[in-house]
Amino acid sequence: MKIPRYNHLAQFADLPATTDQIRHALATGDYILGETVARFEHRFADYLGAAHAIGVNTGTDALTLTLTALGIGPGEEVVTVANTFHATALAITTVGATAVLVDCEPDSYLMDLDALDAACGPRTKAILAVHLFGRSLDMDRVTAIASRHEIPLVEDCAQAVGAFWGGRRVGTFGAAAAFSFHPSKNLAAAGDAGAVVTNNPDIDHKIRILRGLGQDGQGNHVALGVNSKLDAIQAIVLDAKLDLLDGWNAQRRTIAARYARALIHPAITVPPPLQDPGDHVYHLYQVTVPHRDAVLAQLRSDGIDAVVRYPVPVHRQPAFARYRFDGAYPHAEYQAANTLCLPIRPDLSPADVDFICDRLTTAITSSQEGLA
């Protein structure tokens, strides 16, 4: 690929001390939890403006453990959005609850909040709100809906680390929030990693017990927990990168603005402008194009690592075939069939962006002529 989606080496260019810290951890046996993990947990909580952060194995575990800590289980419902990643709905079904899906909006592809409000009923025990692509939901409305229905709000912040709503970081609005540090994310570990963030000391205590095989003190197992601890080496990587995250996110916004200026083509729909009082960290830069699959194939042939997120909405995933989803999700279906994501990394140059835009408009013209 001429322009790959990721450049992991570039992320370590300004972090020469990280290798020495990892070598020290390997030499001392500081592998599981310990001071290294505690340091990152404290720093990440401070970065977000939250009271507690609990490092876990994955973002998926962060979601599942949060729902478990809230006591959500069989016979209960959790409302989320149809065009999210598989893990969001998987966490709901893993605790035995029923996922109730709502459609997304036709422009931002974020959760339709009118539909969210209507979907909350007597069996609804939580809202699982997803900040997709790096863009914040309207958290004034989401928190108001959760309050009106007297149910907890859980934020899925896997794609939105560092984003704001009204000057406040996402992940601090609900009962708890789940973060992923998968290598594809804006704050990327060198493997799988995740965290639960909360201001509630009871939830913090429960998650810490659950992540450590249900232990409350050595050998004292008080809950049916799991083994889901943030690896110390991943904590070293994340702690080093945390100081650079806001700068990287600012560079993503600059690149997104260049895309928006350059992609002036009647057949291309770019993401809507930033909403006030929202903020966007552009985990993904998603555009709507005609003849998407043909355009995608041409971009990849040109050496541009474009990708589709997500080609199959949750309600059409074979893994969820046994679950009955009663709603209609036309906007999620449209997104799945008509959008693609262009490369967006902090180190992309203006020339890279201009090349991508040129090849995209050429690919659209070629696809239209081929079908004429």
N, C-alpha and C positions, 0 to 999 in steps of 0.2 A: 504494500500500500504506500502511495506517495504521501497521503495524509491519513494516518491511522487515528482511531478514536482516542487512544490513550498514549501517553508518553510517561511511563512510570519513572524512567531514569531522570527526567527533567525535574521531578518533584524532590529529588534528593540532591540537586545541584548545590543548594544553599544549606545543606544539613550534614556537613562532614563529620560532626561528632557522633552521629547516630550509630555508625558502624562500631565505634569504640564502646558505646553504651551497650550495644547488643553483645559484643564480645565479653564485656564484663558480666552481663547477665548469664551468659552461657557458662562462664568460668565459675561463677558463684552459686549456680543452681537456683537463681531467682527466676523461676519459670512460671509459677502459678500464683496469681494474686500478689500479696506482699506490697512493699512500699512503692514499687514501680507502678503497679496498677492503681493503688490508692492516690498517687500523685496525679495521674491522668484523670481519674474520676473527679477529684477536687477541682482541677483546672478546667475540665469540661463543664462542670456545673457552674463555676464562676463565669465562664465565657457566655453561657446561655442566660445567666441571671437566675439560676435555679438553686434549690437547697441541696439536692442530692442527684448524683449520677452513679449508676451501678453498671459496671462493665460485664458484658455477657458474651457468649460465643458468636452470636449472629444477630442481625436485625430481626430475623424470623423468631428467634428465641425471645428477643426483647418484646415483641408483640404478644407471643403466647404466654410468657411469664406475667406480663402486665394483666392480661385478661384473667389468668389464674389468680393473681393477687387480689383482683376485684371480686372474686368469688363467682365468676360467670361460668355457667355450665349447661348441661342438657335441659332442654325445654325452654331455654331463653334465647332471645334474639339480639344480634348486634347489627346495626345498620352501617353499611359502607358503600363504596362506589363501584360500579361495574367495570370501569376501565383501569383498575389498579393492577399491580403485580400480583401474581399468584399467591405470594406469601401472606398478603393481607387477609384474604379469605381463608387461607389454610390455617392461620392462627385461630380464627374463629371456630372452625370445624374441629381443630385439634383439642380444644377444651370442651367439645361436645355441644357447643351452641349452634344456632342456625344463623347463617349469613343472610341478611336482607339487603338486596342490592338496589341502588338508585342510579339513575342515568347521570351523565355529566352534562355540562353546559355546551352549547354548540360552538362557542368561540374559544374559550379558554380551556375546555375539556376538563375543568375542575368539577367537583361534585356539585350537582344542582341542589341548592340549598332549600328551594321550595319543595322539591321532591323529598329531601331529607326530612323536613318538618312533617310532611304528610305520612312518611313511612314509619314514624315513631308511634308505637302503640303500647297496649298494656303489657305485652311480653318483651318489649324492648328494654334491655338492661345496660346498654352502652351505645355510644356513637363512636365509630372508628373513622376519624376524619383524616383524609390523605392529602398532603401537600405534594402535588405532582409536578414533575419537571423542574423543581426548584422554586415554584411559585406558591405563595401563601394563599390559603383560603381566606375568605372574609371572616376573621375570627370573632369580630363583634357579633355577627349573625349566628355563627356556629355555637358560641358559648351561650347566647341567648336561647337558642333552640334547646340545648342540653339542659339549661336551667329551667325552662318552662316545662319540660317533660320530666324533670327531677331525676335525671340519669347521668352517670359519669361520662366524661369526654376523654377519649384516648386519641392522641395525635400520632399519626404515622409520618415521621419526619425523615424517612430513609433518603429521600431525594432533595431535602431542603435544609440541610445543616447550614446555619448562618443566616437564613432568611428572616425577615421581619414582618410583623403586622403592627402598624401604629407605633413604631419605635420599640417594639418588644419582640424578642426572638421567638420564633415558633418552637414549640416543645415546652412552653411554660404556661400554656393557657388551660390545660385540662387536668384531670386527676393524675395523669402520667403521659409520657411520650416515649416512643420507640425510635431509635436511630440505628442505621446501618452504616458500617465502615468498610463495606465490601470494596475491593480494589477499583471498582468502577465509579465510586462516589467522590463527591467534592473533597471530603476529608477521608482519605483512603488508607486503610491498613495494608500490610503486606500479606494479606490472607483474609479469612473471614473474621469479623468482629462486630460487636454491636453494643448498645447501651440503653438502659431505661433511665429516664429523667423524671423526677417528681419533686414537688414541694411538700408532699405528705410523708411524715416520718414513719407512719404505720406501713404505707406501701413500700417505702425504702427498706424497712426491716423485713417485710415479707419476701421481697425480691431477693435480698441477700441470703435468706434462708433457702428459698426455692432453688437459686442457682447453684448452691453447694450441697446437692443431694438431700435437701431438707434438714440440714444440721443447724441446730442452735447450740453451738459449743461442740467441741470435739466428741464425736461418737453419740451425741444426743440428737437423734433424728425425730423431729416433731412434725414433719410434713412429708408428703410424697413429692419430693423435689426431683430435679434433674441435675445433670453435670454440665453446667453451662457457665464457664468462667472466662473472662477476658484473659487471653494469653499475655504474659508480661512483655514478650518481645513485640507484640502488636501494640501494647500500650506505649512502649518506647517510641515506635514509629509515629503513632497518633499524637503523642505529646509534643514531639518535635515539629510535626506539621501544623499543629493547632495555631501557633503564632503566625503562620503564613496564610491561614485560611481566608481571612477577610481580604487580603491582597489578591489572592487567587480568585475569589468571588468577584472582586471589582474588575479584574481582567476579563472574566467571563461576561460581565455586563458590557464592557467595552466592545468585545467581539460580537455580542448579540446586537448591539446598536449598529455596528458596521454591516452585519447581515441585513438588518431591517432597512438600512439606507440603500444597500446594493440590490436587494431582491425586489426591484420594482418591475413586476411582470404581472399582467392581468390574470394569469393562471396560477400564481403562487399566493397563498395566504400565509402570512407570517404570524407569530404570536401577537396577541393584542398588547398595546402599551401597558406599562406598569400601572397597576391600580393605586389610587390614593386611598388609604395610607399604607399600601403594601410595598413589598420589596421582593426581588427575584434574584436567585443565585444561579439560574440557568444551568442546572444539572444536565438538562437536555435542551436542544434547540430544535423544536418540532415544527415542520412546515406541512401545509396541505397542498398537494399537487395532483394534477390529472394523470391518469395512466400510471399510478404510483409504482407498480411492480416493474414496468418497463423502464421508468426513470431511475429507479433504484439500481436495476441491473446495469444501466449505462454508467451511473456514477461509480459503481464498484469496478467496472471495466476501466474507468478512467483513473483508478487508484485512490478513490475517495471512500473512506470507510463509513459510509452512511448505513443506517440500520432502522428497522421498524420496531417501535415500542408502542403498543403491544398488539401483535397481529391477531390474537385470539382473546376476546374479552372473557372475564371470569365465567359468565353464564354459559359460555360455549366450550369451556375447558373439559376434556374427557374426565379428568379427576373429580369433577363436581357433577357428573352425569346423574348421580342418584339424588341430588338435591333439586328441589323444585323452586325455580325462580319465576315468580308470577308476573313480574313487570315487563315492560317493553323498554329497550335501551337503544333507540335509534342513533343517538349521538355517539355512544360508545362504539356501535357498529360502524358508523361512518368514520370515526377516527381510526379504527382498526384497518379499514379498507383503503384509506386515502392519505394517510400521513406517513412521513418518514423523518428521521432525526439526522441532522447534519453534524459533523464533528464539531465539538466545542471544548477546547482545552485552554487553560490559562496561557500556554506558551504558543498558541497559534499566532502566526504573523499576519499583518494586513495582506501580504501577498498570498498567503494560504487562503484567507477568507475570500479574496477576490477571485482566486482560481476556482474555488468551490462554487461560488456564485455564477461564474461564467459557464462552468461545466453543467450546472443545474439548469440554467436557462436554455443552453444548447440541447440538453437531454429532453427537456419538455418540448421544444420545437421539433426535434426529431421524432418524438413519440406521436405528436399531433400529425405531423406529415405522413408518418407511417400508417396512420389509421384513416387518413383522408380518402 
